[in-house]
Amino acid sequence: MSDVPPMLKMIMLVAMVLVLFGLSLELRAWSVETAFHAMQTEYIVDFTKAQRDTTEAGSELAKMQAELRNTPSQLMLLKLGGIASILAGISLILLGVLRALTMVPTRLGAIIKS
């Protein structure tokens, strides 16, 4: 492993960080989505249509409604950011593999000459 160029090591390290970051975003999206569905169920089951339509500003129900309206955009950001990070990491890994494969003929030629 000592004969691996530092640039190739750096590419692989950055790629792994991107993949792990993307996976953490996806896991966070999963937990937010689970909480969101539980909150939606609570909102629909615990409150009647009349209560939901006539909420007063600043009440707990109004805060719940605001959170229910804002969560989908947060979920989309987490999901798309996670997928983008994972794909960027995979692309860098493939770039590193391609770079390693292009180094093989050069190193093989140096070994044959010596």
Summary of the structure (lengths in Angstrom):
residues: 114
radius of gyration: 24.9
end to end distance: 20.6
largest distance: 86.5
contacts: 294
relative contact order: 0.18
helix: 88%
strand: 0%
